[in-house]
Amino acid sequence: MLEFFSASTRMANPQRAIMECLEVALGERGDDCDLLIINAAIGHPLGDLIARTRAQCPRARIVAGSCAGVIGREGVSESMKDVALMAIRGKDFAIAQVDGLFGENARAKSVELATALKQAQPGINMVYLIVTGIDIANDLVIAGFESVFGPEVTLFGATSGDNNRGLATFQAVDDRVFERAAIAVGFCDQTLEVDSHATHGFVAVDEPLVVTRSRGHRILELNGRPAATEYLARLALPPTATLADTGPIGALAERLSPVQAMAYGNDHILRAVFRRDADGSLHYPVSCSEGTPLWLTIRDEERIFSDLDRMLAVMADNARGRKPVAVFQADCGARGRRLFNRVLKEELIQRLQHPFSTDGQPPPWLGMYGFGEYARLGGANTFHNYTTALAAIYRN
């Protein structure tokens, strides 16, 4: 039977950061765990953190991903030196990893990853994913996994991130650090079940951009013009605009079916663009066929919070009075209240954690600000952008 413990800190020294997290999470039994899942802001090299972790917990397996900030029981932190971890005791898990993941080979690599995971441990019923961000076809990652496990196994987790520059993201397993990896942690504790949801609260506006030429997940033309040229023009940005310029305002909306829209509480699912090529093509985060209409969007602050409340109400109904033994969160930095030229997250996270708390104390909690989120939509494994995505794990 798996047990979960968590902690987070903002600390520049990697040794002190890991030691503090382990002490807070595990107390006097600071080296007594079988698996450590670490989220670390890009200012902390994963290799340094893992070396410190290995010295403290020599027998534990380690999985890690880079991000732009962390979320824990202690709240939210978005400095360059944030660390959060989930420590797990018990043997009912397996880990698999593949390297060299790109958009073109996403399905094949995902099949390889899922096959290795399934062979490592029977009875896996939920999978935590950390996948390289920026420029892969995440729908094919899901499709590859489901071809091995079937759609009933819930996928949750995130694509790793950097400091929102879209240059490189990092993933690690045990003592190895990668830039192009996908890592899967499969849980097979049959006393556990997971409830996974996501919400965004953005609104589609104006006339859509139409994909007039595409190849896989790369959009080559929008409205008959080079995709990047048309995209930046519609955002009223110059050709020199960077990810930091487009990220907060450049969410694209793809229309959902009526059934999906009812489950989501929104007519559209959002997509983010984290890479533009010199030929003017955009790397879309999922496969995109020609003829697809894509809307620009605006943040609707009131709706961000009301849609969050709606999602929490659904999760409360599903919980049937239970409190989770652990919560995994993947989030977008564009959510929260915009004040003082910043998007502030504290209120959003407090509102989010309160329904899951007991006597004011949230359950073990691990979250990150990455480049995308895996969560269910209408009962189906789905890739999201610009959302708060939760996977609440309950003892059944």
Wavefront OBJ file of the C-alpha trace (Angstrom):
o trace
v 0.000 0.000 0.000
v 1.428 3.351 -1.067
v 1.837 6.295 1.317
v 2.390 9.876 0.123
v 4.278 12.790 1.716
v 5.178 16.191 0.259
v 7.067 19.437 0.844
v 8.287 22.487 -1.047
v 10.809 25.245 -0.474
v 12.491 28.273 -2.051
v 16.195 27.878 -1.450
v 19.259 28.491 -3.626
v 21.481 25.799 -2.109
v 20.458 22.422 -3.581
v 21.642 20.386 -0.594
v 19.734 22.510 1.900
v 16.660 22.580 -0.377
v 16.485 18.791 -0.582
v 17.269 18.263 3.098
v 14.563 20.726 4.152
v 11.968 19.109 1.865
v 12.786 15.614 3.105
v 12.693 16.695 6.734
v 9.335 18.444 6.325
v 7.820 15.621 4.292
v 9.160 12.599 6.179
v 10.216 13.913 9.588
v 12.748 11.799 11.450
v 12.435 9.094 8.800
v 13.897 11.422 6.199
v 15.611 8.669 4.238
v 12.741 6.194 4.399
v 11.031 6.314 1.012
v 10.934 4.238 -2.152
v 10.174 6.913 -4.744
v 10.814 10.655 -4.935
v 9.136 12.805 -7.589
v 10.796 16.230 -7.792
v 9.666 19.433 -9.494
v 12.429 22.030 -9.741
v 12.490 25.535 -11.178
v 14.957 25.922 -14.019
v 17.468 27.752 -11.794
v 18.236 24.451 -10.042
v 20.215 22.047 -12.290
v 18.496 18.681 -11.921
v 21.838 16.875 -11.734
v 22.813 18.781 -8.585
v 19.466 18.161 -6.926
v 19.539 14.470 -7.746
v 23.065 14.070 -6.390
v 21.964 15.623 -3.101
v 18.827 13.509 -3.050
v 20.772 10.325 -3.734
v 23.096 11.085 -0.811
v 20.119 11.445 1.520
v 17.966 8.599 0.131
v 20.339 6.071 -1.422
v 17.726 3.363 -2.049
v 14.934 5.539 -3.494
v 14.058 5.791 -7.165
v 14.054 9.395 -8.384
v 11.992 11.102 -11.091
v 12.334 14.840 -11.774
v 11.227 17.572 -14.147
v 12.087 21.230 -14.712
v 9.459 23.955 -14.475
v 8.798 27.671 -14.008
v 7.559 27.363 -10.432
v 6.102 24.909 -7.944
v 2.941 24.339 -5.938
v 2.896 22.452 -2.640
v 1.022 22.221 0.633
v 2.925 25.359 1.577
v 1.431 27.315 -1.358
v 2.820 28.602 -4.636
v 6.325 29.839 -5.465
v 7.683 31.123 -8.790
v 11.314 31.959 -8.151
v 14.221 30.479 -10.097
v 15.186 28.315 -7.102
v 11.983 26.508 -6.176
v 11.878 22.824 -5.290
v 8.895 20.613 -4.469
v 8.745 16.873 -4.005
v 6.377 14.006 -3.401
v 7.911 11.201 -1.348
v 6.243 7.803 -1.662
v 6.632 4.704 0.479
v 5.650 1.316 -0.892
v 6.512 -0.928 -3.817
v 3.320 -0.705 -5.879
v 4.795 1.336 -8.707
v 6.983 1.052 -11.782
v 9.051 3.554 -13.766
v 9.837 3.626 -17.482
v 11.616 6.183 -19.638
v 12.357 6.851 -23.317
v 14.659 9.465 -24.810
v 14.737 11.179 -28.190
v 11.080 12.248 -28.237
v 10.028 14.583 -31.072
v 6.751 15.434 -32.726
v 7.253 13.041 -35.591
v 7.992 9.990 -33.429
v 5.712 10.797 -30.484
v 3.364 7.843 -30.978
v 6.131 5.283 -31.549
v 8.081 6.498 -28.520
v 4.952 6.491 -26.400
v 4.205 2.888 -27.393
v 7.773 1.983 -26.420
v 7.372 3.777 -23.088
v 3.999 2.209 -22.287
v 5.172 -1.268 -23.249
v 8.191 -1.029 -20.957
v 5.997 0.208 -18.112
v 3.433 -2.553 -18.545
v 6.127 -5.218 -18.600
v 7.707 -3.825 -15.432
v 4.659 -4.216 -13.194
v 1.208 -5.800 -13.573
v -2.015 -4.110 -12.528
v -1.114 -0.485 -13.308
v -4.296 1.603 -13.180
v -2.957 5.186 -13.268
v 0.135 6.789 -14.797
v 1.969 9.994 -13.886
v 3.756 11.522 -16.888
v 6.615 13.999 -17.173
v 7.241 14.688 -20.861
v 9.577 17.037 -22.692
v 7.782 20.285 -23.513
v 7.888 22.872 -26.311
v 7.374 21.027 -29.609
v 5.884 17.524 -29.485
v 2.501 16.072 -30.510
v 0.932 15.305 -27.157
v -2.200 13.700 -28.594
v 0.074 11.038 -30.094
v 1.681 10.468 -26.685
v -1.798 9.694 -25.356
v -2.708 7.553 -28.369
v 0.470 5.497 -28.029
v -0.143 4.895 -24.337
v -3.758 3.878 -24.870
v -2.784 1.427 -27.602
v -0.938 -0.507 -24.877
v -2.995 0.140 -21.719
v -6.383 0.994 -23.165
v -8.295 4.221 -22.465
v -9.370 3.175 -18.966
v -5.944 3.862 -17.420
v -5.844 7.524 -16.382
v -2.872 9.621 -17.509
v -2.033 12.728 -15.473
v 0.978 15.007 -15.204
v 2.628 17.678 -17.332
v 5.078 18.618 -20.006
v 8.132 20.040 -18.262
v 8.968 23.738 -18.579
v 11.685 26.338 -18.333
v 11.499 29.995 -17.291
v 8.925 30.581 -20.057
v 11.551 31.177 -22.732
v 10.848 27.950 -24.604
v 14.511 27.074 -25.037
v 14.957 23.716 -23.281
v 13.201 21.590 -20.678
v 14.709 18.834 -18.579
v 13.623 15.457 -17.239
v 15.514 13.010 -15.034
v 15.345 9.405 -13.879
v 17.642 8.299 -11.057
v 21.077 9.656 -12.019
v 20.399 10.565 -15.675
v 19.212 13.944 -16.968
v 17.572 14.373 -20.391
v 16.139 17.125 -22.596
v 14.024 14.955 -24.903
v 12.622 12.304 -22.597
v 9.240 11.031 -21.523
v 9.009 9.457 -18.071
v 6.099 7.405 -16.792
v 5.403 6.359 -13.212
v 2.733 3.681 -13.102
v 0.849 3.061 -9.856
v -0.590 -0.400 -9.237
v -1.876 -0.091 -5.656
v -5.371 -1.509 -6.104
v -6.626 0.357 -3.026
v -6.181 3.651 -4.914
v -8.245 5.410 -7.549
v -7.753 8.764 -9.259
v -10.127 11.563 -10.250
v -8.662 13.890 -12.882
v -10.059 17.185 -14.262
v -8.910 20.460 -15.839
v -10.331 23.954 -16.327
v -9.155 27.177 -17.974
v -11.689 30.062 -18.031
v -10.501 31.811 -21.217
v -12.936 33.062 -23.887
v -12.594 32.798 -27.682
v -12.906 36.109 -29.560
v -13.062 37.562 -33.098
v -13.005 35.634 -36.367
v -10.968 32.434 -36.362
v -7.664 31.817 -38.034
v -8.030 28.879 -40.421
v -5.298 26.278 -40.851
v -4.755 26.226 -44.611
v -1.641 24.030 -44.641
v -0.278 21.703 -41.978
v 1.897 18.653 -41.510
v 1.244 16.584 -38.408
v 1.484 18.965 -35.453
v 3.197 21.719 -37.451
v 0.991 24.514 -38.815
v 2.576 25.829 -42.005
v -0.065 28.358 -43.082
v -2.909 30.265 -41.475
v -5.381 32.030 -43.776
v -3.075 31.261 -46.702
v -0.080 33.084 -45.185
v 2.988 31.777 -43.324
v 1.610 30.678 -39.975
v 3.926 32.704 -37.735
v 3.414 35.852 -39.804
v -0.383 35.638 -39.560
v -0.359 34.605 -35.911
v 1.858 37.490 -34.794
v -0.038 39.986 -36.944
v -3.338 38.992 -35.314
v -1.686 39.460 -31.912
v -0.435 42.910 -33.054
v 3.139 41.823 -32.314
v 6.271 42.330 -34.427
v 8.061 39.435 -36.169
v 10.752 39.618 -33.469
v 8.289 38.765 -30.685
v 9.470 36.045 -28.307
v 7.652 33.389 -26.311
v 7.607 35.785 -23.365
v 5.605 38.171 -25.573
v 3.188 35.646 -27.080
v 2.750 33.237 -24.154
v 0.486 35.323 -21.901
v -1.794 36.522 -24.739
v -1.394 33.942 -27.488
v -3.625 31.069 -26.398
v -5.430 29.518 -29.367
v -8.880 27.991 -28.926
v -10.086 24.872 -30.694
v -13.821 24.165 -30.678
v -15.023 21.156 -28.697
v -17.909 18.881 -29.527
v -21.145 19.667 -27.641
v -20.635 16.658 -25.363
v -17.041 17.664 -24.547
v -18.047 21.305 -24.070
v -20.702 20.322 -21.540
v -18.178 18.251 -19.582
v -15.547 21.030 -19.737
v -17.848 23.939 -18.973
v -16.357 25.757 -21.968
v -16.920 25.576 -25.724
v -13.184 25.510 -26.482
v -9.993 23.762 -25.451
v -6.834 25.888 -25.458
v -3.550 25.330 -27.272
v -0.187 27.029 -26.765
v 2.592 27.690 -29.267
v 6.077 27.400 -27.772
v 8.178 27.152 -30.930
v 8.353 28.933 -34.274
v 10.649 27.752 -37.077
v 12.605 29.938 -39.475
v 10.258 28.945 -42.311
v 7.347 30.555 -40.490
v 5.737 27.346 -39.254
v 4.302 26.950 -35.751
v 4.679 23.872 -33.578
v 1.168 23.147 -32.316
v 1.023 20.913 -29.203
v -1.255 18.320 -30.845
v -1.927 17.128 -34.390
v -3.758 19.769 -36.417
v -5.543 19.065 -39.694
v -6.046 21.525 -42.530
v -9.321 23.401 -42.306
v -9.243 23.643 -38.497
v -10.488 27.031 -37.233
v -8.491 28.496 -34.338
v -9.668 31.457 -32.286
v -7.586 33.932 -30.331
v -8.620 34.226 -26.695
v -8.740 36.582 -23.755
v -8.362 35.885 -20.045
v -11.689 36.212 -18.275
v -10.671 36.609 -14.653
v -14.161 36.141 -13.274
v -14.598 33.007 -15.335
v -11.211 31.594 -14.302
v -12.453 31.563 -10.718
v -16.059 30.538 -11.411
v -14.957 27.668 -13.664
v -12.503 26.563 -10.988
v -15.350 26.468 -8.477
v -17.407 24.447 -10.939
v -14.623 21.876 -11.349
v -14.146 21.612 -7.593
v -17.865 21.007 -7.109
v -17.740 18.131 -9.605
v -14.723 16.652 -7.837
v -16.425 16.998 -4.451
v -19.413 15.026 -5.755
v -17.101 12.326 -7.101
v -15.215 12.134 -3.790
v -18.360 11.089 -1.877
v -17.062 12.622 1.342
v -13.543 11.235 1.094
v -10.363 13.301 1.323
v -7.523 12.506 -1.105
v -4.340 10.822 0.062
v -2.405 12.891 -2.486
v -2.975 15.510 -5.175
v -0.878 16.085 -8.293
v -1.314 19.433 -10.036
v -0.161 20.805 -13.387
v -0.821 24.478 -13.983
v -0.313 27.431 -16.285
v 1.348 30.643 -15.178
v -1.242 32.760 -17.045
v -3.946 31.958 -14.472
v -4.802 34.003 -11.387
v -5.515 37.681 -10.763
v -3.587 40.276 -12.749
v -2.332 42.910 -10.305
v 0.758 45.122 -10.150
v 1.778 43.994 -13.654
v 1.884 40.376 -12.457
v -0.458 37.408 -12.491
v -0.806 36.512 -8.803
v -1.592 32.878 -7.993
v -1.956 32.778 -4.209
v -5.714 33.298 -4.078
v -6.318 30.732 -6.818
v -4.234 28.071 -5.058
v -5.804 28.725 -1.648
v -9.244 28.453 -3.189
v -8.172 25.273 -4.930
v -6.700 23.519 -1.893
v -9.372 24.396 0.640
v -11.976 21.743 -0.353
v -9.368 18.989 -0.139
v -8.008 20.072 3.244
v -8.599 18.597 6.679
v -8.507 21.037 9.619
v -6.968 23.591 7.277
v -4.148 21.274 6.171
v -3.993 20.235 2.498
v -3.106 16.624 1.674
v 0.330 15.795 0.243
v 0.448 18.018 -2.841
v 2.841 18.281 -5.785
v 2.353 20.825 -8.551
v 4.320 22.626 -11.240
v 4.047 25.418 -13.766
v 4.999 23.638 -16.970
v 4.146 23.910 -20.663
v 1.034 21.706 -20.739
v -1.212 19.445 -18.710
v -2.549 15.892 -18.969
v -5.998 15.353 -17.458
v -9.293 13.706 -18.312
v -11.999 15.503 -20.272
v -15.386 13.850 -20.469
v -13.829 10.622 -19.231
v -11.080 10.601 -21.888
v -7.340 11.194 -21.469
v -6.696 14.650 -22.952
v -3.871 17.156 -23.346
v -4.590 20.727 -22.213
v -2.889 24.129 -22.144
v -3.502 27.169 -19.937
v -5.415 25.109 -17.354
v -5.384 24.102 -13.752
v -5.279 20.298 -13.978
v -5.754 18.152 -10.884
v -5.371 14.442 -10.216
v -6.769 13.665 -6.777
v -5.865 10.178 -5.546
v -8.276 8.512 -3.124
v -8.209 5.352 -1.091
v -11.132 3.363 -2.496
l 1 2 3 4 5 6 7 8 9 10 11 12 13 14 15 16 17 18 19 20 21 22 23 24 25 26 27 28 29 30 31 32 33 34 35 36 37 38 39 40 41 42 43 44 45 46 47 48 49 50 51 52 53 54 55 56 57 58 59 60 61 62 63 64 65 66 67 68 69 70 71 72 73 74 75 76 77 78 79 80 81 82 83 84 85 86 87 88 89 90 91 92 93 94 95 96 97 98 99 100 101 102 103 104 105 106 107 108 109 110 111 112 113 114 115 116 117 118 119 120 121 122 123 124 125 126 127 128 129 130 131 132 133 134 135 136 137 138 139 140 141 142 143 144 145 146 147 148 149 150 151 152 153 154 155 156 157 158 159 160 161 162 163 164 165 166 167 168 169 170 171 172 173 174 175 176 177 178 179 180 181 182 183 184 185 186 187 188 189 190 191 192 193 194 195 196 197 198 199 200 201 202 203 204 205 206 207 208 209 210 211 212 213 214 215 216 217 218 219 220 221 222 223 224 225 226 227 228 229 230 231 232 233 234 235 236 237 238 239 240 241 242 243 244 245 246 247 248 249 250 251 252 253 254 255 256 257 258 259 260 261 262 263 264 265 266 267 268 269 270 271 272 273 274 275 276 277 278 279 280 281 282 283 284 285 286 287 288 289 290 291 292 293 294 295 296 297 298 299 300 301 302 303 304 305 306 307 308 309 310 311 312 313 314 315 316 317 318 319 320 321 322 323 324 325 326 327 328 329 330 331 332 333 334 335 336 337 338 339 340 341 342 343 344 345 346 347 348 349 350 351 352 353 354 355 356 357 358 359 360 361 362 363 364 365 366 367 368 369 370 371 372 373 374 375 376 377 378 379 380 381 382 383 384 385 386 387 388 389 390 391 392 393 394 395 396
